[in-house]
């Protein structure tokens, strides 16, 4: 499952992400630049062109269909902690 946090500068994306990660055991907070860095510096598997190739596909999927198919949770009036809990509950089916 992909959880994408979007919002304006200062809206609480980073704080919400930090609070969300412990609520989702296998959470990975990463934008495309961070994913590229993690793949490049992966000590177990090492960098791989095939792994890099998927990043553009994921970005394209988000632009083409993922946003329409996604569940949108409006967190505009929630604190980061409340938003993290609401997102985790949705992901975990609660």
ChimeraX commands (.cxc) that place a marker at each C-alpha (Angstrom):
marker #1 position 0.00,0.00,0.00 radius 0.5
marker #1 position 1.22,3.48,-0.78 radius 0.5
marker #1 position 0.47,6.29,1.66 radius 0.5
marker #1 position 1.14,9.69,0.20 radius 0.5
marker #1 position 1.09,12.78,2.41 radius 0.5
marker #1 position 0.48,15.99,0.51 radius 0.5
marker #1 position 0.09,19.55,1.65 radius 0.5
marker #1 position 1.55,23.01,1.62 radius 0.5
marker #1 position 4.80,24.00,3.29 radius 0.5
marker #1 position 4.35,23.82,7.06 radius 0.5
marker #1 position 1.13,21.81,6.94 radius 0.5
marker #1 position 2.59,19.01,9.08 radius 0.5
marker #1 position 3.53,16.34,6.52 radius 0.5
marker #1 position 6.88,15.51,8.13 radius 0.5
marker #1 position 5.44,15.52,11.64 radius 0.5
marker #1 position 2.48,13.38,10.58 radius 0.5
marker #1 position 4.82,10.97,8.81 radius 0.5
marker #1 position 7.01,10.62,11.88 radius 0.5
marker #1 position 3.95,9.93,14.02 radius 0.5
marker #1 position 2.48,7.54,11.45 radius 0.5
marker #1 position 5.54,5.32,11.05 radius 0.5
marker #1 position 5.32,3.64,14.49 radius 0.5
marker #1 position 1.61,3.02,13.91 radius 0.5
marker #1 position 2.37,1.07,10.72 radius 0.5
marker #1 position 5.01,-1.54,11.45 radius 0.5
marker #1 position 6.44,-1.67,7.91 radius 0.5
marker #1 position 6.12,2.01,7.05 radius 0.5
marker #1 position 8.73,3.60,4.84 radius 0.5
marker #1 position 8.80,7.37,4.59 radius 0.5
marker #1 position 10.44,8.24,1.30 radius 0.5
marker #1 position 9.99,10.55,-1.62 radius 0.5
marker #1 position 11.54,9.69,-4.98 radius 0.5
marker #1 position 14.86,11.40,-4.14 radius 0.5
marker #1 position 15.04,9.53,-0.83 radius 0.5
marker #1 position 14.23,6.23,-2.53 radius 0.5
marker #1 position 16.97,6.84,-5.11 radius 0.5
marker #1 position 19.42,7.52,-2.26 radius 0.5
marker #1 position 18.37,4.35,-0.40 radius 0.5
marker #1 position 18.73,2.20,-3.51 radius 0.5
marker #1 position 22.12,3.74,-4.32 radius 0.5
marker #1 position 23.40,3.13,-0.78 radius 0.5
marker #1 position 21.74,-0.26,-0.15 radius 0.5
marker #1 position 24.45,-2.37,1.50 radius 0.5
marker #1 position 22.48,-5.63,1.13 radius 0.5
marker #1 position 21.38,-5.56,-2.50 radius 0.5
marker #1 position 23.48,-2.72,-3.84 radius 0.5
marker #1 position 22.33,-0.26,-6.51 radius 0.5
marker #1 position 20.45,-1.76,-9.42 radius 0.5
marker #1 position 19.23,-0.18,-12.62 radius 0.5
marker #1 position 16.09,-2.33,-12.54 radius 0.5
marker #1 position 15.22,-1.00,-9.08 radius 0.5
marker #1 position 15.75,2.57,-10.24 radius 0.5
marker #1 position 13.58,1.91,-13.30 radius 0.5
marker #1 position 10.47,1.33,-11.18 radius 0.5
marker #1 position 10.63,4.77,-9.56 radius 0.5
marker #1 position 9.47,6.52,-12.72 radius 0.5
marker #1 position 6.64,3.99,-13.12 radius 0.5
marker #1 position 5.42,4.73,-9.59 radius 0.5
marker #1 position 5.54,8.46,-10.23 radius 0.5
marker #1 position 3.68,8.03,-13.52 radius 0.5
marker #1 position 1.05,5.83,-11.84 radius 0.5
marker #1 position 0.44,8.55,-9.28 radius 0.5
marker #1 position -0.07,11.13,-12.02 radius 0.5
marker #1 position -2.25,8.93,-14.24 radius 0.5
marker #1 position -4.53,6.82,-12.04 radius 0.5
marker #1 position -3.41,6.53,-8.42 radius 0.5
marker #1 position -4.80,9.88,-7.31 radius 0.5
marker #1 position -8.22,8.98,-8.71 radius 0.5
marker #1 position -8.17,5.47,-7.21 radius 0.5
marker #1 position -6.86,6.53,-3.82 radius 0.5
marker #1 position -8.76,7.06,-0.64 radius 0.5
marker #1 position -8.43,10.72,0.26 radius 0.5
marker #1 position -8.42,11.63,3.93 radius 0.5
marker #1 position -8.91,15.32,4.61 radius 0.5
marker #1 position -6.71,16.16,7.57 radius 0.5
marker #1 position -6.87,19.94,7.24 radius 0.5
marker #1 position -8.51,20.40,10.62 radius 0.5
marker #1 position -6.60,17.68,12.49 radius 0.5
marker #1 position -3.38,17.79,14.47 radius 0.5
marker #1 position -0.53,15.70,13.06 radius 0.5
marker #1 position -1.17,13.07,15.77 radius 0.5
marker #1 position -4.88,12.91,14.90 radius 0.5
marker #1 position -4.05,12.69,11.18 radius 0.5
marker #1 position -1.53,9.89,11.78 radius 0.5
marker #1 position -4.08,7.91,13.80 radius 0.5
marker #1 position -6.82,8.40,11.17 radius 0.5
marker #1 position -4.48,7.32,8.35 radius 0.5
marker #1 position -3.24,4.28,10.30 radius 0.5
marker #1 position -6.81,3.25,11.12 radius 0.5
marker #1 position -7.73,3.47,7.44 radius 0.5
marker #1 position -4.69,1.50,6.29 radius 0.5
marker #1 position -5.26,-1.17,8.94 radius 0.5
marker #1 position -8.99,-1.37,8.22 radius 0.5
marker #1 position -10.16,-0.10,11.59 radius 0.5
marker link #1:1,2 radius 0.2
marker link #1:2,3 radius 0.2
marker link #1:3,4 radius 0.2
marker link #1:4,5 radius 0.2
marker link #1:5,6 radius 0.2
marker link #1:6,7 radius 0.2
marker link #1:7,8 radius 0.2
marker link #1:8,9 radius 0.2
marker link #1:9,10 radius 0.2
marker link #1:10,11 radius 0.2
marker link #1:11,12 radius 0.2
marker link #1:12,13 radius 0.2
marker link #1:13,14 radius 0.2
marker link #1:14,15 radius 0.2
marker link #1:15,16 radius 0.2
marker link #1:16,17 radius 0.2
marker link #1:17,18 radius 0.2
marker link #1:18,19 radius 0.2
marker link #1:19,20 radius 0.2
marker link #1:20,21 radius 0.2
marker link #1:21,22 radius 0.2
marker link #1:22,23 radius 0.2
marker link #1:23,24 radius 0.2
marker link #1:24,25 radius 0.2
marker link #1:25,26 radius 0.2
marker link #1:26,27 radius 0.2
marker link #1:27,28 radius 0.2
marker link #1:28,29 radius 0.2
marker link #1:29,30 radius 0.2
marker link #1:30,31 radius 0.2
marker link #1:31,32 radius 0.2
marker link #1:32,33 radius 0.2
marker link #1:33,34 radius 0.2
marker link #1:34,35 radius 0.2
marker link #1:35,36 radius 0.2
marker link #1:36,37 radius 0.2
marker link #1:37,38 radius 0.2
marker link #1:38,39 radius 0.2
marker link #1:39,40 radius 0.2
marker link #1:40,41 radius 0.2
marker link #1:41,42 radius 0.2
marker link #1:42,43 radius 0.2
marker link #1:43,44 radius 0.2
marker link #1:44,45 radius 0.2
marker link #1:45,46 radius 0.2
marker link #1:46,47 radius 0.2
marker link #1:47,48 radius 0.2
marker link #1:48,49 radius 0.2
marker link #1:49,50 radius 0.2
marker link #1:50,51 radius 0.2
marker link #1:51,52 radius 0.2
marker link #1:52,53 radius 0.2
marker link #1:53,54 radius 0.2
marker link #1:54,55 radius 0.2
marker link #1:55,56 radius 0.2
marker link #1:56,57 radius 0.2
marker link #1:57,58 radius 0.2
marker link #1:58,59 radius 0.2
marker link #1:59,60 radius 0.2
marker link #1:60,61 radius 0.2
marker link #1:61,62 radius 0.2
marker link #1:62,63 radius 0.2
marker link #1:63,64 radius 0.2
marker link #1:64,65 radius 0.2
marker link #1:65,66 radius 0.2
marker link #1:66,67 radius 0.2
marker link #1:67,68 radius 0.2
marker link #1:68,69 radius 0.2
marker link #1:69,70 radius 0.2
marker link #1:70,71 radius 0.2
marker link #1:71,72 radius 0.2
marker link #1:72,73 radius 0.2
marker link #1:73,74 radius 0.2
marker link #1:74,75 radius 0.2
marker link #1:75,76 radius 0.2
marker link #1:76,77 radius 0.2
marker link #1:77,78 radius 0.2
marker link #1:78,79 radius 0.2
marker link #1:79,80 radius 0.2
marker link #1:80,81 radius 0.2
marker link #1:81,82 radius 0.2
marker link #1:82,83 radius 0.2
marker link #1:83,84 radius 0.2
marker link #1:84,85 radius 0.2
marker link #1:85,86 radius 0.2
marker link #1:86,87 radius 0.2
marker link #1:87,88 radius 0.2
marker link #1:88,89 radius 0.2
marker link #1:89,90 radius 0.2
marker link #1:90,91 radius 0.2
marker link #1:91,92 radius 0.2
marker link #1:92,93 radius 0.2
marker link #1:93,94 radius 0.2
view
